[in-house]
Every structure is written in structure tokens, then in C-alpha cells.
Amino acid sequence: MRSLLCAAGAAGILLFAAAGPAVADGGGGAEGFTIEDPRITESSGLAASRAHPGVYWTHNDSDDGPYVYAVDGRTGRTVATVTLRGIGDPRDVEAVSVGPDGNVYVGDIGDNLGGTWNHVWIYRFPEPKRLRDQTVTAAQLTVKYDEGPRDAEAMMVHPKTGRVYIASKKKSGGAALYEGPERLSARGTNTFRRIAGIDQWVTDGAFSPDGTRLLLRGYFGAEMYRWEGGRPKDIGSVGVPLQMQGESVTFTPDGRTLLFGSEGKGSQVQPVGLSGDQLQESAKKADGKGDGTGKGDPADGGQGEAGKNRNVLLAAATFGVATVVVLALRRMFRRR
């Protein structure tokens, strides 16, 4: 009986390894990491650094102060704490994104009062050239929506145009994606206008590094969109790791892996590999798939080489597990 149990255990291990998503080497953090800093207990946003490969920006949700943390994706340790000056007291910080202009954008866009604040804020500061504890001056940008107050947790800066987008959380009328002005101004109010409905309870989002994909996540699911002409086109769901309170997501710098984060002390940032049509266009071209039209290779159902490799591995593991179980059963019955 012990042999049979050992075989079953081996089967579970093999099947788990085979069925797990393929994760590309997108630099530090591509295999996931654990946030070690005891000060970070409500990591609510995540963004890959442009200036420091393998480093990810994050922040607490609320009641923390004007702080942003740079975390090493190889070790999970904080390598810099940035204190923002020139802004008021943050209310409900929910998102972070890095723009093509070299700035880090922090979205104080949540609304714990259920979408009643008549304005929210975005803080913008230059991404530090050196990673060390420091204080920087940030611009405080006032934001309103053309449809009135909204509760939101997802803010994304397009990596090519620099335009800022916010996705509201799902309410009775459904979530929506809002587009900011072509350039945000520190003077006056920046009005974000609704451009698309989103059928999801959105807790964060991210553009792929080449700007051809948009991922919006919720607590238990995520949707991938092709970005065409400044608008999202839904191309299917993406599996989300089971997390206590899934709050954040970002792409690795190579665009081949998603990193999903959660709130909580010592929270894990977990990877999910992408393949087929969910890959950004530049990665598909590099793999010899697609022609820039967003269509996958019909020969493999659009799943890409990584998807085929996983299927081959799963088949091999299944065969191996069956062999182990049969041998164990024979051994057990011979002993009787």
C-alpha cells in the first residue's frame, strides 16, 4: 500500500509540474518572488522598472504615507524607499505604472466611500537613476471622470504613447475603461472619458511592454485585450493564481510572463506564462508566429510554441505516471 501511495504522490508531483504554466526568463522576478519588507502589508500595485531591470515598484494601499518601494525581483527585498514630497496626504493608493517619459505614475484613485469623492489624484515623479532611499518632488495631478465619481483600482500608462488610462471597479452599471487627456497637466483638472465597457470587477491592469496587449485582472480572473487604435478588443481570459486578495499585476520586461501580486504580509508575486495570441506582437514575431495582425498560428490553435511544449510535457508525464502506478499495483499484489 505504501508503494501505491508513493506512486500516487509522484503522480501528483509530475502532473502539477507538467500542467503548470511555462515561465520565460524575463529578467529578475520572472519566476515569482516573495515581498520580504515587513512594512509592505497591503501591496496594491506592481510595475516593472524601466531603468532597473529585475526591479518592481509597489506601494501600500492606505494609511502608509507618501511612500513607494523598489523591490528586487530576485530576492524580494526592498532596495529603495522613495518618499514623495509636494503632495497632500494620500487617501487610497491603488496602482503604479512606469511611463515612456521616464516617470513613475502612482494612482491615488481608490474610493473607500464607494465612488463619492468628486476628484482623485495621480502622483508623477522621475524614476530614480540610483536605487537608494531618497525623497523626491512629485507632481500632484487632479483627476475627474466625465461620468461622475468612480471607485477605481487600475491605472495604466501606455508604453508608447504615454497616455494614461483608468479602469473602474464593477458597479451596478459595470466597470469601464477611461482615457485621460493626451498629456496630463499639473494645473487644473484632468478629465478622463469613458471609452469602453469592461465586464469585470477590476483590481489592477497593465499594458504589455510593446503596447499591443492590455491585461485587466480581478480577484479571481483576468482578461487579455488586444490594443487596436487606442481601444481594447477582448481576446480571452487568463488564469489567475489563487491568492488571498489579488490586487496587482504587471508584465515582465520581455512581455512573456504576467506577475500577479496580493495583499498581506510576506505576500507572494506569482508568475503566469503567456503563449499564442495572448503574447505581445513583438514576442510573436520573434518566435516566428503571426504576421503582426494579431492572429495566431492556425496549426497550433493559436497557443504558440510554449503551449505545444506544455502539452508534450503533460502527455509524457501522464504516460510516466501510468507506468509507475501499474508497476506499484503489480508489486503490491505479488506481496499478498
C-alpha positions in Angstrom: 0.0 0.0 0.0 2.9 2.3 0.8 4.2 1.8 -2.8 0.9 2.7 -4.2 0.7 5.9 -2.1 4.3 6.8 -3.1 3.3 6.3 -6.7 0.2 8.5 -6.3 2.4 11.2 -4.7 4.8 11.0 -7.6 1.9 11.2 -10.0 0.6 14.4 -8.3 4.0 16.0 -8.4 4.6 15.1 -12.1 1.1 16.2 -13.1 1.5 19.5 -11.2 4.8 20.3 -12.8 3.5 19.4 -16.3 0.3 21.4 -16.0 2.0 24.5 -14.6 2.4 27.5 -16.9 5.6 27.9 -18.7 7.5 30.9 -17.5 10.0 32.7 -19.7 13.2 34.3 -18.5 12.1 37.9 -18.4 14.8 39.0 -16.0 14.7 39.1 -12.2 11.3 38.2 -10.9 10.1 36.2 -13.9 9.9 33.1 -11.7 8.0 35.0 -9.0 9.1 36.2 -5.6 8.0 37.0 -2.0 7.9 40.6 -0.8 10.1 40.5 2.3 9.7 44.0 3.6 7.6 43.9 6.8 6.4 47.5 6.0 4.6 46.3 2.9 1.5 44.7 4.1 -1.0 45.9 1.5 0.8 45.7 -1.8 -1.8 47.1 -4.1 0.1 47.9 -7.3 3.0 46.5 -9.2 5.1 47.8 -12.1 8.3 46.6 -13.7 11.0 49.3 -13.7 12.3 50.6 -17.0 15.5 51.9 -15.6 16.4 49.0 -13.4 15.8 45.5 -15.0 14.6 43.0 -12.4 13.2 45.7 -10.1 9.5 46.2 -9.4 7.7 49.2 -7.9 5.0 48.7 -5.4 3.2 50.6 -2.6 0.7 50.0 0.2 -3.0 50.6 -0.1 -3.7 53.2 2.5 -2.7 54.5 5.9 1.0 54.3 5.0 2.1 57.7 3.8 3.7 59.0 0.6 6.0 56.0 0.0 6.8 53.9 -3.0 9.1 50.9 -2.7 11.5 49.3 -5.2 11.7 45.6 -4.8 14.4 43.3 -6.2 12.6 40.5 -8.1 15.5 38.1 -7.5 15.4 38.3 -3.7 12.1 40.0 -2.8 14.0 42.6 -0.8 13.4 46.3 -0.9 16.3 48.1 -2.5 15.0 51.6 -2.2 12.2 53.6 -0.5 11.1 56.7 -2.2 9.3 59.4 -0.2 7.1 61.8 -2.2 7.1 65.4 -1.3 5.0 68.2 -2.7 1.7 66.3 -2.4 -1.0 66.1 0.2 -1.9 63.0 2.3 -2.6 60.0 0.1 -6.1 58.7 0.6 -6.4 55.3 -1.2 -3.4 54.4 -3.4 -4.2 51.6 -5.7 -1.9 51.5 -8.7 1.5 52.2 -10.1 2.8 52.3 -13.7 6.0 53.5 -15.4 5.7 55.7 -18.5 7.8 56.1 -21.6 8.7 59.6 -20.4 10.8 58.1 -17.6 8.3 58.9 -14.9 6.6 56.7 -12.3 2.9 57.3 -12.0 1.1 56.5 -8.7 -2.7 56.3 -8.7 -4.4 57.6 -5.6 -7.6 56.6 -7.3 -9.4 54.3 -4.9 -12.6 55.4 -3.1 -13.4 53.7 0.1 -16.6 55.7 0.2 -18.0 53.7 -2.8 -17.3 56.3 -5.5 -18.3 59.5 -4.0 -15.2 61.7 -4.0 -15.5 64.3 -6.6 -11.9 64.0 -7.6 -8.9 61.7 -7.2 -5.2 62.2 -7.8 -2.2 60.8 -9.8 1.3 61.5 -8.5 4.1 61.6 -11.0 7.9 61.6 -10.3 11.0 60.8 -12.3 12.2 57.2 -11.9 15.4 57.5 -9.9 18.6 56.7 -11.7 20.1 55.3 -8.5 18.3 52.9 -6.2 18.7 54.2 -2.7 16.4 55.6 0.0 15.6 59.2 -1.1 13.0 61.9 -1.2 11.7 63.3 -4.5 9.4 66.0 -5.5 6.3 64.7 -7.2 3.6 66.4 -9.3 0.1 66.0 -8.0 -2.4 65.7 -10.8 -6.1 66.1 -10.2 -8.4 63.7 -12.0 -12.2 63.6 -12.6 -14.4 61.4 -14.8 -16.8 62.5 -17.4 -19.5 60.3 -15.9 -19.0 61.5 -12.3 -17.2 59.9 -9.3 -15.9 56.3 -9.7 -14.2 53.8 -7.5 -11.1 52.5 -9.3 -8.0 50.4 -8.6 -6.4 50.0 -12.0 -4.3 52.7 -13.7 -2.1 52.0 -16.8 0.3 54.2 -18.7 0.6 53.2 -22.4 4.3 52.4 -23.0 4.4 54.0 -26.4 2.0 57.0 -26.3 2.4 57.8 -22.6 -1.4 58.2 -22.4 -2.9 57.3 -19.0 -5.9 55.0 -18.6 -8.0 54.1 -15.6 -10.4 51.1 -15.2 -13.2 51.5 -12.7 -14.3 48.6 -10.5 -17.6 46.9 -11.4 -20.7 48.6 -10.1 -24.4 48.1 -11.0 -23.7 49.5 -14.4 -20.5 47.5 -15.0 -16.9 48.6 -15.0 -15.4 50.9 -17.6 -12.1 52.0 -19.1 -11.4 55.7 -19.1 -8.9 57.6 -21.2 -7.0 60.6 -19.9 -6.0 63.7 -21.9 -3.1 63.3 -24.4 -0.9 65.0 -21.8 -1.7 65.3 -18.1 -1.4 68.7 -16.6 -0.5 69.7 -13.1 -2.7 72.7 -13.5 -6.5 72.4 -13.4 -8.4 69.2 -13.7 -7.7 66.3 -16.0 -11.0 64.8 -17.2 -10.9 61.0 -18.0 -13.5 60.0 -20.6 -15.2 56.6 -20.9 -14.0 54.7 -24.0 -15.2 51.1 -23.3 -17.2 48.9 -21.0 -15.5 46.2 -19.0 -17.4 43.2 -17.8 -15.2 42.5 -14.7 -14.5 43.6 -11.2 -11.2 45.2 -11.9 -8.5 45.4 -9.2 -5.5 46.2 -11.5 -4.2 46.3 -15.0 -1.1 46.6 -17.2 0.0 47.2 -20.8 2.5 44.8 -22.4 5.9 46.4 -22.9 5.2 46.9 -26.7 1.7 48.3 -26.0 -0.2 45.7 -28.1 -1.8 44.0 -25.2 -3.8 45.1 -22.1 -4.4 42.8 -19.2 -7.1 43.6 -16.6 -7.3 41.4 -13.5 -9.9 40.9 -10.8 -9.8 38.8 -7.6 -10.4 35.5 -9.3 -9.9 36.1 -13.1 -8.3 38.2 -15.7 -9.0 39.2 -19.3 -6.5 39.9 -22.1 -7.2 42.6 -24.7 -5.6 43.4 -28.0 -4.9 47.1 -28.1 -6.0 48.4 -31.5 -6.4 52.1 -32.5 -6.4 53.1 -28.8 -9.2 50.7 -27.9 -9.3 47.3 -26.3 -10.5 44.1 -28.1 -11.2 41.1 -25.8 -9.2 38.1 -26.8 -9.8 35.8 -23.9 -9.3 35.0 -20.2 -6.0 34.3 -18.5 -5.7 32.0 -15.5 -5.1 33.8 -12.2 -3.3 32.2 -9.2 -5.4 31.6 -6.2 -4.5 34.5 -3.9 -5.9 35.7 -0.6 -6.7 39.2 -2.0 -5.4 39.6 -5.6 -4.7 43.2 -6.1 -1.9 43.8 -8.6 -0.4 42.7 -12.0 2.4 43.6 -14.3 4.2 42.2 -17.3 7.9 41.1 -17.1 10.1 43.3 -19.4 10.1 40.7 -22.2 6.3 40.6 -22.2 6.1 36.8 -22.0 5.1 36.5 -18.3 2.5 38.1 -16.1 3.3 38.6 -12.4 0.2 38.6 -10.1 0.5 40.1 -6.6 -1.6 40.1 -3.5 -2.0 42.0 -0.3 -0.8 40.6 3.1 2.5 40.5 5.0 5.1 38.5 3.1 2.8 38.3 0.1 3.8 36.3 -3.0 4.2 37.6 -6.5 3.3 34.7 -8.8 4.1 34.2 -12.5 1.8 33.0 -15.3 3.4 32.4 -18.7 1.8 33.6 -21.9 1.6 31.9 -25.3 -0.2 32.2 -28.6 -2.4 35.2 -29.3 -2.0 36.5 -25.7 1.6 37.2 -26.3 2.5 40.7 -27.3 3.1 41.2 -31.1 6.8 41.7 -30.8 7.2 38.4 -28.9 5.1 36.6 -31.5 7.2 37.9 -34.3 10.4 36.9 -32.5 9.0 33.4 -32.2 8.1 33.3 -35.9 4.4 33.3 -35.2 1.9 35.7 -36.7 2.3 38.5 -39.1 1.5 41.5 -36.9 -2.2 41.1 -37.5 -2.8 39.6 -34.0 -3.7 36.2 -35.4 -2.0 33.1 -34.0 -0.7 30.2 -36.0 -3.7 28.1 -37.0 -1.6 24.9 -36.9 -1.4 25.0 -33.1 -4.7 26.7 -32.4 -3.0 30.0 -31.5 -1.4 28.6 -28.4 2.2 29.1 -29.6 5.3 27.1 -29.1 5.2 27.3 -25.3 1.7 25.9 -25.3 2.7 22.9 -27.5 5.7 22.2 -25.3 3.5 22.1 -22.2 1.1 19.7 -24.0 4.0 17.4 -24.9 5.3 17.5 -21.3 1.9 16.8 -19.9 1.5 13.8 -22.2 4.9 12.4 -21.2 4.2 12.9 -17.6 0.8 11.2 -17.9 2.4 8.2 -19.5 5.1 8.1 -16.8 2.6 8.3 -14.0 0.5 5.5 -15.5 3.6 3.3 -15.7 4.6 4.0 -12.1 1.0 3.2 -10.9 0.8 -0.1 -12.8 4.2 -1.3 -11.5 3.2 -0.3 -8.0 0.0 -2.3 -8.2 1.7 -5.3 -9.5 4.3 -5.2 -6.7 1.5 -4.8 -4.1 -0.5 -7.8 -5.4 2.7 -10.0 -5.6 3.2 -9.4 -1.9 -0.2 -10.8 -1.0 
